Amino acid sequence: MVFSEDSRVKIPCILRLVRLGYRYLSLKDAVCDEAGDKPA
């Protein structure tokens, strides 16, 4: 079985933070304002 950084670090970290009450914000559909370099 091959383990990647996602399975060893990122996913457990995200799960722990969500259980602590943080909200997961996916960047998959995020729109970036290139003029101000801030998420729209």
C-alpha positions in Angstrom: 0.0 0.0 0.0 1.4 3.4 -1.0 0.9 6.3 1.3 1.0 9.9 0.1 1.3 13.2 1.9 -2.5 13.6 1.5 -3.3 10.4 3.4 -0.6 10.8 6.1 -0.8 14.5 6.8 -3.5 16.6 5.1 -6.6 14.4 5.6 -6.0 13.7 9.3 -5.2 17.3 9.9 -8.4 18.5 8.2 -10.5 16.0 10.1 -9.1 17.0 13.4 -9.6 20.7 12.7 -13.2 20.1 11.6 -13.9 18.2 14.8 -12.6 21.2 16.7 -15.1 23.4 15.1 -13.2 24.9 12.1 -15.0 25.1 8.8 -13.3 23.6 5.7 -13.2 25.9 2.8 -12.5 24.2 -0.5 -10.5 26.2 -3.1 -11.9 24.0 -5.9 -14.5 26.6 -7.0 -12.9 29.7 -5.6 -12.7 32.8 -7.8 -9.7 35.0 -7.4 -9.7 38.7 -8.0 -6.4 39.1 -9.9 -6.4 42.9 -9.6 -6.4 42.9 -5.8 -5.0 39.3 -5.4 -7.8 38.6 -2.9 -10.5 35.9 -3.1 -13.7 37.3 -4.5 
